[in-house]
Amino acid sequence: VDIGLLGFIDVADTLKQYLGELAVISAYIVCATGSRGTQGGLLVGSKLCDLDAKCVAFNVSDDAAYFERKIKDDVMLWKQRYGLDFDLSSIDIRTAEGYLGPGYGKADPCVFDTIAELAKADGVFLDPVYTGKAFHGMVSELNKGEDGQFPGVKNIVFVHTGGLFGVFPQRESFTFD
């Protein structure tokens, strides 16, 4: 997994450039977390690139304590592999819980409803295993206002990591009115 960090470190660099072009000073980066590479890479990349962003990941498996421990382990391996000096205490690992549903690879009907709404509104199709759960969690937390994960939010970048193949085994759960 430590090698998987590299791709999302690069994504953080690209986001820094893109947000700079848009004159966005501060943002939240939202993603799903399961294998930890996306979340860990975005956290490390944000620090390395001096990206003014808070990363909030929604768990699709395990719990926040697991991700805290495993991301720290992954970053330590990454530091050792590449001989880098990186202050691990500088990253703020935020894993939002409460949207896992019945478990990994299984989603509640409300997640399928959110996926269908987004697909109808914007033509973006999410999977119910990773990105659909994270997007549903993000929308739910935004609806909580100041009591949610995104107090005072002005800018959010949602990282859609794919997962289309997670749709096919659960196609009977999708309804489009």
N, C-alpha and C positions, 0 to 999 in steps of 0.2 A: 504493500500500500504506500510505502514511502516514495516509491517511484511515481505513483499516481498523483502525488502532491504537485509534481512539476507542471503538469498540464494546467492545473487551476491556479498556480502561481502566475503562469503566463496569462491566464484569463484576467487575473487581477490587474496586471500591467495594461492589458488592452482596455479594461474598464476605466482605469485611471485616464488614459488618453481620450477615450470616448466621452467620459463625464466632463473632462476638461474642455473639450470642444463645445459641449453644451452649457458650459459655465455652471455646472452643478458642483457645489462646494461640498456638500455632505449628503450621504445616502445610506440606506439600508440595502444589504445584499441578502436575498432570501433564496434558499435552496433546500432540497431534500437531503437527508443524510442517512446512509445505510452502510456503505463500505468505508466511509470517512474521508476518502480522497478529495471529494469536492469541497466539503466543509474545511478540512485541514489546509488544503491548497489555497483556498480563498482567504483564510485567516492569515497564513504565513505571507502570501502574496500581498495582501493589503498592507502589512507591516513593511515588507521589503520595498514596496513601491510608494510608500507614504500616501496611501489611498485613504482619504477620510471617509471611511464607511464602517458600519457595524454589520457583521455577518450574523444572521439568525437562521439556523437550520431546523427543519422539522423532521423529527425522527420517523423513519419508516420501519424501524426494528429497534430492539433494545431500549435503554433509557438514557437520560442525560448524563448520569454518572459514568455509564459505559463509554459514551462518546468523549467525555472529558479525559478519562484515563487513556483510551486508545489513541486519541489524537495526539496527546502528549507523547505517547510511545512512538507513534509514527514520525513525529517531528524530530524526536531524538535520533531515530534511525536515519532519517534524512540528513540531519546535521552530521552524523558520523560518516555516512556514505560519501558525502561531498566535502567533508572537512570544513564546514562553515561555522561561523560564530553567529549564533542567533539566540536572542534572549527569549526563551520559552515563556517566561512569566509575562511577556508583553502582549500575549494574545488573550483575547476575551472569548472563551468558548461558550457560545449561547445555543443551547439545544432546547427548542420549544417542544414540550410534551403535550399530550392530550389529543392528538390527532392520528395516532397509530391505528385506531379502530380495532377490529377483531384480531389483528396480527399482521405479520409480514406477508405481503402478497394478497391480503384481503382488505377490502374497503367497505365502509358503511355506505348505505344508500345516499347519504348527503354528499359524499365525495363524488359519486357518479352524477348527481344533480349539478354540482359545481362544474364538473368536466363538461357536461352537456351545455350548460349556460355559456361557458367560455367559448366552446366550439361554435355555438349558434351566433354569439355576439361578434367574435373576432376571427373565427376560422382556425383557431389554435386548438389542437387536440392534445390532451394530456393523458398519461397512463394512470391507472388506479393503484399502481404499486409504489411509485416514487413521486413524480411531479404532481399528480392529481391530489395526493394527500397533502403535499407541501403547499400547493396553491390554495386548497381548501382551508388549511390552517392559517395561511396568510390573510385570506379574506375574512375569516372568522375573527382573527385578532384585530384586524383593522376596524371591524364593526364594533369592537369593544372600546374604541377610542383611546383615551388616556390610560385606561386600565389594562390595555392589551400590551403586546410585545413591542409596539411601535409608537410610543408616545411622542407627540410633536413631529410626526413623520411629514416630510415634504416630498422625498424622492425614494422610490423603491426600484431596485433592479431584481427581477425574478429570473433565476437561472434555470432554464429548461434544459435538462440533461438528456432528454430523449425518453426512451422506454416504450416506444410504440409496440414492441412485441409483447408487452405486458397487457395490452388491450385485448388481443385475440382470445386468450383463454377465458376472459370474463365478458365477452361481447354480449351475452344474454342479459347482463346487468345494466346495459345502456338503453335508455329510452330517450327518444327525441320527439317531442310533441310539436 
